């Protein structure tokens, strides 16, 4: 006699216990400390903060530890925490020109006011496994510059002074808040940038790459990429000086793209913009490419590439949404599957009846027979 | 129905903060006022993955009161893993009483089924919805489908159903079968089997639908006309089984197929576990 399966509750509890054990790993090695993750896996921490839209390196590190290093899961953990936080104040807009620079490069000019600063970059490292790190070899301290870096002007502002690049101005509009309101397609650029800023890095990378390969090409130059720290300020009382509430690390990429122009306006370079919390250079570059691609319609270009389809790009950029919906296929679908089975059996019965053979004919035999008549299926296909 | 009480876990009653619940309830009022219309709402991240019932959970959290009795089913069953998980979540963050008995529940959150036992006035049935837009697989763009709803441009849906008939001799949609609510909006009933569609029509209970990832909610109020789309010469019909339920003998319920051995042996049992069990107890 069949008995319906019970005990889901116990099974779930046991699964979680096993998971915790797997996460902890062999007990003879010391447990990973959250401070170690925060201090030594900084780029992972940055990515989780950026895609979760929450600047909190310690909690991002905790999420990475708790998720056994599954970045999508870590982003989800931190995002789910973020949504429970009260909104106490709104910060003033950040001025990235005031950034305390750690890295700042331009691919468009050899030398720039303020200088090119390589900073802590994997660029130019030879990708050779460093076996000394297996033995935790000592690491030398960095060479400190003799004098601190001055604030560097935004390079694109220099082009702007000459009118060579489109001007971007704050229109003073209250930005749409994608964390409070559902996206209402078509969405404006500020909203698009919010969605891209928390979009999955791999997804944006692939889309950005596709524009370079011709699916919506926009001729980009890395005008300026900068990484550093910025003070975050809030206005407590309307007339008082703004109050600094802390400092965050930010990555920014400003792409310079091929010109638009019309009978009315002289040709100008156009812009693509990328910004992310933490050290996320690749992400901001990809984001800038995709931002520019999504401006195709506004700039009067044909929109043929996938990266130029705003609703397509934006509706699928969020890893928390995407991972959730893909993983939901693991949930039971007995009822829908049963409905399909019932229909399929009926269709096959009717098909068999029409074909003049009795119901219940073994289709495997049918397939075998038809294969036998085509002695060389490859040749058949080619013919 | 809701009171603002922080519980021992440090979260607000039923997890969501009161402002968010109010925003969702306003959306629900609009949804009830325009039956079948998809109301956009500022969906929040829930501590469960999108696609696992976050829309239904946000609705449940918004309407749940401390004295309400909650039932959660998935595929008609109270003991499927995700139903167990969601029920445990609300026990933890709301401390409400839960039940498996359909008749005893004030609020029923469901995935993919409507209980076999007819619902009563005052009961709330909350559906988890993956893709709220019935036209989505015909027209992928939200901009376009919104316009189609506004203009009541539903011809493409009938064309799709007609193409099914031309190809298969039948309408090949067996679940998430599109309905027209109150003669106006073509609506996705969520992936319930079409077997359950007739239960939507003139229901005694208020039916609420929540799509978390897509950030849409909608409603079918009690005593509302709900027609499943069809043709005069191909009228809507529901699934039937040759055999009765192997456990309770019911002939009028939706049956799940269970594979019993590796020889192709199978049996059919009620997907609504509570209904099945109560029938067995009646007989005993």
Contacts between the chains, C-beta under 8 A, distances in Angstrom:
chain1	res1	chain2	res2	distance
A	2	B	246	6.5
A	2	B	247	7.3
A	2	B	258	6.0
A	2	B	260	6.4
A	2	B	267	5.9
A	2	B	269	6.7
A	4	B	77	7.4
A	4	B	79	7.2
A	4	B	247	7.8
A	4	B	269	7.0
A	4	B	273	6.0
A	5	B	79	7.3
A	6	B	79	5.4
A	7	B	79	7.7
A	8	B	79	5.2
A	8	B	80	6.5
A	8	B	81	4.6
A	8	B	83	7.7
A	8	B	84	4.0
A	9	B	84	5.1
A	9	B	88	7.0
A	11	B	81	7.1
A	12	B	81	6.2
A	12	B	84	6.4
A	12	B	85	6.3
A	76	B	45	8.0
A	76	B	49	7.0
A	79	B	45	5.1
A	80	B	45	5.0
A	80	B	46	6.9
A	80	B	47	4.6
A	82	B	45	7.3
A	83	B	44	4.9
A	83	B	45	4.1
A	83	B	46	7.9
A	84	B	11	7.0
A	84	B	17	7.6
A	86	B	17	7.6
A	180	B	42	4.9
A	181	B	40	7.9
A	181	B	42	4.8
A	182	B	40	4.3
A	182	B	41	6.4
A	182	B	42	6.1
A	182	B	43	6.5
A	182	B	215	3.6
A	182	B	216	7.5
A	183	B	215	7.7
A	184	B	40	6.8
A	185	B	141	7.6
A	185	B	142	4.9
A	185	B	143	5.1
A	186	B	143	6.2
A	311	B	140	7.9
A	311	B	141	5.6
A	311	B	142	6.1
A	311	B	143	6.6
A	312	B	140	7.7
A	315	B	142	7.6
A	320	B	45	6.7
A	320	B	49	7.8
A	320	B	50	6.4
A	321	B	50	4.9
A	321	B	213	5.0
A	323	B	49	6.8
A	323	B	50	7.9
A	324	B	49	3.5
A	324	B	50	3.0
A	324	B	51	4.3
A	324	B	52	6.5
A	324	B	54	7.6
A	324	B	213	6.4
A	325	B	50	5.7
A	325	B	51	3.9
A	325	B	130	7.1
A	325	B	213	5.9
A	326	B	51	7.6
A	327	B	49	5.7
A	327	B	51	6.7
A	327	B	52	7.7
A	328	B	49	6.8
A	328	B	50	7.7
A	328	B	51	3.1
A	328	B	52	5.4
A	328	B	130	7.0
A	331	B	51	7.9
A	331	B	52	6.5
A	331	B	74	7.1
A	331	B	81	7.9
A	331	B	82	5.3
A	331	B	111	7.6
A	332	B	74	6.3
A	332	B	75	5.0
A	332	B	80	5.3
A	332	B	81	7.6
A	332	B	82	7.4
A	333	B	75	7.6
A	333	B	112	7.4
A	333	B	191	7.9
A	334	B	75	4.9
A	334	B	256	5.1
A	334	B	271	6.8
A	335	B	75	4.9
A	335	B	76	6.5
A	335	B	112	4.8
A	335	B	113	6.0
A	335	B	175	7.1
A	335	B	191	7.9
A	335	B	192	7.6
A	335	B	193	5.4
A	335	B	254	6.8
A	335	B	256	6.9
A	335	B	271	5.6
A	336	B	112	6.4
A	336	B	174	7.4
A	336	B	175	4.4
A	336	B	176	7.8
A	336	B	191	5.3
A	336	B	193	6.8
A	338	B	193	7.3
A	338	B	254	7.7
A	338	B	255	7.4
A	338	B	256	5.7
A	338	B	257	5.6
A	338	B	271	7.6
A	339	B	174	3.6
A	339	B	175	4.8
A	339	B	193	4.4
A	339	B	194	7.0
A	339	B	195	7.4
A	339	B	239	6.3
A	340	B	174	5.6
A	340	B	175	7.7
A	341	B	257	6.6
A	342	B	174	7.0
A	342	B	239	5.2
A	342	B	241	7.8
A	343	B	170	6.9
A	343	B	172	6.4
A	343	B	174	4.9
A	346	B	170	7.2
A	347	B	168	5.5
A	347	B	169	7.4
A	347	B	170	6.9
A	347	B	172	7.9
A	350	B	169	6.2
